[in-house]
Amino acid sequence: MSSSRPGPVILFVATAVALFLLMPLIAVIPVSFTPARFLSMPSGTLSLRHYQALIDNPAWGQSILLSLRIGILSSVIATALATMFGLGIWMFQPRFSALLIGFVLLPLVVPPVVSAMTLYFLMTALSSFNNWIGYDTWLGVTLAHAVMITPFAVVLILVALFQVDRRIDLAARGLGANLATRAFRIIIPNIKFGIATAALLSFVLSWEEIGVTLFITSVNAITLPRLMWMGLRDNIDPAIAAISVLLIVITAIILAFRIFIDRRRTIDPQ
């Protein structure tokens, strides 16, 4: 009986490729401990001065809190919209469902700079009517992020829905269940892991969004990626390496959480 485990050659190649891909991330870690005032590898001594700078400079903390606020709210909006859209497509099966899905997924194929310019004009137009949502406001950034990340959530929700046995919905409808009961008590519980994955991915995409943010912010809504970009553009600060290490750790935790969700889904598909 042949074993399904990979051989030593495959393991060696896979390890080499993984190390090659992770090398830029690994190189950031020692740079963050340099005692110098510029980006460099530490020479003999290590220092936590740049991690301390993250604590002493309130701009880093404010940008992190703002990115968290925007990421959470935009992911909630994107996941809710994607879930409603997916349920409508799956339950009603409209004649032009393929066209509707293609329209929703347009931000995936449109060049990011085109989307950024479009959202810039939208935000400036909204700013002429109010001061709380529009250009260079955190709610405006939230709205723009939601527009950009909703297609990704739609893809995950649709994948989860198309794995659900349609007969359970037909049975519920045959027993007299109304639309709300079928949606909230029959279908959504069967795609809860898909919804959680969509929300998690939406948050990550919003957290790291920089292209659109550069177009629709100036001095008030400074997210963490924008602050890092400003630091690299105006003054190469080693504190950027320190915050990059923290982001790597956060990303590793999120990936571990995603693996945990996938394993639970494998063990308990319902």
For each residue, the residues with C-beta under 8 A, 3 or more apart:
1:
2:
3:
4:
5:
6: 10 11 14
7: 10 11
8: 11 12
9: 12 13
10: 6 7 13 14
11: 6 7 8 14 15
12: 8 9 15 16
13: 9 10 16 17
14: 6 10 11 17 18
15: 11 12 18 19
16: 12 13 19 20
17: 13 14 20 21
18: 14 15 21 22
19: 15 16 22 23
20: 16 17 23
21: 17 18
22: 18 19 25 26
23: 19 20 26 27
24: 27 28
25: 22 28 29 248
26: 22 23 29
27: 23 24 30 31
28: 24 25 31 32 241 244 245 248
29: 25 26 32 33 245 248
30: 27 33 34 41 42
31: 27 28 34 39 40 41 42 238 241
32: 28 29 50 51 238 241 242 244 245
33: 29 30 42 46 47 48 50
34: 30 31 39 40 41 42 46 47 50 238 241
35: 42 45 46 47 49
36: 40 42 238
37: 238
38: 236 238
39: 31 34 236 238 240 241
40: 31 34 36 43 238
41: 30 31 34
42: 30 31 33 34 35 36 45 46 47
43: 40
44:
45: 35 42
46: 33 34 35 42
47: 33 34 35 42 50
48: 33 51 52
49: 35 52 53
50: 32 33 34 47 53 54 237 238 239 241 242
51: 32 48 54 55 242
52: 48 49 55 56
53: 49 50 56 57 60 237 239 242
54: 50 51 57 60 61 239 242 243 246
55: 51 52 60 61
56: 52 53
57: 53 54 60 61 239
58: 61 62
59: 62 63 222 227
60: 53 54 55 57 63 64 224 227 239 243
61: 54 55 57 58 64 65
62: 58 59 65 66 222
63: 59 60 66 67 222 223 224 226 227
64: 60 61 67 68 224
65: 61 62 68 69
66: 62 63 69 70 138 221 222 223 224
67: 63 64 70 71 206 207 223 224 225
68: 64 65 71 72 207
69: 65 66 72 73 138 142
70: 66 67 73 74 138 141 142 145 206 223
71: 67 68 74 75 145 203 204 206 207
72: 68 69 75 76 203
73: 69 70 76 77 142
74: 70 71 77 78 142 143 145 146 149 202 203 206
75: 71 72 78 79 149 153 199 200 202 203 206
76: 72 73 79 80 199
77: 73 74 80 81 142 146 150
78: 74 75 81 82 145 146 149 150 152 153 198 202 206
79: 75 76 82 83 153 157 195 198 199 202
80: 76 77 83 84
81: 77 78 84 85 146 150 153 154
82: 78 79 85 86 150 153 154 156 157 198
83: 79 80 86 87 153 157 188 195 198
84: 80 81 87 88
85: 81 82 88 89 100 104 154 157
86: 82 83 89 90 154 157 158 160 161
87: 83 84 90 91 161 183 187 188
88: 84 85 91 92 94
89: 85 86 92 93 94 97 100 101 158 161
90: 86 87 93 158 161 162 164 187
91: 87 88 169 179 182 183 187
92: 88 89
93: 89 90 97
94: 88 89 97 100
95:
96: 99 100
97: 89 93 94 100 101
98: 101 102
99: 96 102 103
100: 85 89 94 96 97 103 104
101: 89 97 98 104 105 154 158
102: 98 99 105 106
103: 99 100 106
104: 85 100 101 150 151 154
105: 101 102 108 109 151 154 155
106: 102 103 109 110 151
107: 110 115 147 148 150 151
108: 105 151 152
109: 105 106
110: 106 107 114 115
111: 114 115
112: 115 116 211 212
113: 116 117 211
114: 110 111 117 118
115: 107 110 111 112 118 119 147 148 212
116: 112 113 119 120 211 212 214 215 216
117: 113 114 120 121 215
118: 114 115 121 122
119: 115 116 122 123 144 147 212 215 216
120: 116 117 123 124 135 215 216
121: 117 118 124 125
122: 118 119 125 126 144
123: 119 120 126 127 134 135 136 140 143 144 216
124: 120 121 127 128 134 135
125: 121 122 128 129 134
126: 122 123 129 130 133 134 135 140
127: 123 124 130 131 134 135 136 137 140
128: 124 125 134
129: 125 126 134
130: 126 127 133 134
131: 127 134 137
132: 137 139
133: 126 130 137 139 140 143
134: 123 124 125 126 127 128 129 130 131 137 140
135: 120 123 124 126 127 140 216 217 218
136: 123 127 140 216 217 218 219 220 221
137: 127 131 132 133 134 140 141 220 221
138: 66 69 70 141 142 220 221
139: 132 133 142 143
140: 123 126 127 133 134 135 136 137 143 144 216 221
141: 70 137 138 144 145 213 216 217 221 223
142: 69 70 73 74 77 138 139 145 146
143: 74 123 133 139 140 146 147
144: 119 122 123 140 141 147 148 212 213 216
145: 70 71 74 78 141 142 148 149 205 206 209 212 213
146: 74 77 78 81 142 143 149 150 206
147: 107 115 119 143 144 150
148: 107 115 144 145 151 205 209 212
149: 74 75 78 145 146 152 153 201 202 205 206 209
150: 77 78 81 82 104 107 146 147 153 154 202
151: 104 105 106 107 108 148 154 155
152: 78 108 149 155 156 198 201 202 205
153: 75 78 79 81 82 83 149 150 156 157 198 199 201 202
154: 81 82 85 86 101 104 105 150 151 157 158
155: 105 151 152 158 159
156: 82 152 153 159 160 194 197 198 201
157: 79 82 83 85 86 153 154 160 161 191 194 195 198
158: 86 89 90 101 154 155 161 162
159: 155 156 162 163 194
160: 86 156 157 163 164 191 193 194 195 197 198
161: 86 87 89 90 157 158 164 187 191 194
162: 90 158 159
163: 159 160
164: 90 160 161 168 169 187 190 191
165: 168
166: 169 170
167: 170 171
168: 164 165 171 172 186 190
169: 91 164 166 172 173 182 186 187
170: 166 167 173 174
171: 167 168 174 175
172: 168 169 175 177 181 182 186
173: 169 170 176 177 182
174: 170 171
175: 171 172
176: 173
177: 172 173 181 182 185 186
178: 181 182
179: 91 182 183
180: 183 184
181: 172 177 178 184 185 186
182: 91 169 172 173 177 178 179 185 186 187
183: 87 91 179 180 186 187 188
184: 180 181 187 188
185: 177 181 182 188 189
186: 168 169 172 177 181 182 183 189 190
187: 87 90 91 161 164 169 182 183 184 190 191
188: 83 87 183 184 185 191 192 195
189: 185 186 192
190: 164 168 186 187 270
191: 157 160 161 164 187 188 194 195
192: 188 189 195 196
193: 160 196 197 261 262 264 265
194: 156 157 159 160 161 191 197 198
195: 79 83 157 160 188 191 192 198 199
196: 192 193 199 200 261
197: 156 160 193 194 200 201 258 261
198: 78 79 82 83 152 153 156 157 160 194 195 201 202
199: 75 76 79 153 195 196 202 203
200: 75 196 197 203 204 254 257 258 261
201: 149 152 153 156 197 198 204 205
202: 74 75 78 79 149 150 152 153 198 199 205 206
203: 71 72 74 75 199 200 206 207
204: 71 200 201 207 208 251 254
205: 145 148 149 152 201 202 208 209
206: 67 70 71 74 75 78 145 146 149 202 203 209
207: 67 68 71 203 204 224 225
208: 204 205 225
209: 145 148 149 205 206 212 213 223 225
210: 213 214 225 226 229
211: 112 113 116 214 215
212: 112 115 116 119 144 145 148 209 215 216
213: 141 144 145 209 210 216 217 221 223 225 226
214: 116 210 211 217 226 229
215: 116 117 119 120 211 212
216: 116 119 120 123 135 136 140 141 144 212 213
217: 135 136 141 213 214 220 221 222 223 226
218: 135 136 221
219: 136 222
220: 136 137 138 217
221: 66 136 137 138 140 141 213 217 218
222: 59 62 63 66 217 219 226 227 230
223: 63 66 67 70 141 209 213 217 226 227
224: 60 63 64 66 67 207 227 228 243
225: 67 207 208 209 210 213 228 229
226: 63 210 213 214 217 222 223 229 230
227: 59 60 63 222 223 224 230 231
228: 224 225 231 232 240 243 244
229: 210 214 225 226 232 233
230: 222 226 227 233 234
231: 227 228 234 235 236 237 239 240
232: 228 229 236 240
233: 229 230
234: 230 231
235: 231
236: 38 39 231 232 240
237: 50 53 231 240
238: 31 32 34 36 37 38 39 40 50 241 242
239: 50 53 54 57 60 231 242 243
240: 39 228 231 232 236 237 243 244
241: 28 31 32 34 39 50 238 244 245
242: 32 50 51 53 54 238 239 245 246
243: 54 60 224 228 239 240 246 247
244: 28 32 228 240 241 247 248
245: 28 29 32 241 242 248 249
246: 54 242 243 249 250
247: 243 244 250 251
248: 25 28 29 244 245 251 252
249: 245 246 252 253
250: 246 247 253 254
251: 204 247 248 254 255
252: 248 249 255 256
253: 249 250 256 257
254: 200 204 250 251 257 258
255: 251 252 258 259
256: 252 253 259 260
257: 200 253 254 260 261
258: 197 200 254 255 261 262
259: 255 256 262 263
260: 256 257 263 264
261: 193 196 197 200 257 258 264 265
262: 193 258 259 265 266
263: 259 260 266 267
264: 193 260 261 267 268
265: 193 261 262 268 269
266: 262 263 269
267: 263 264
268: 264 265
269: 265 266
270: 190
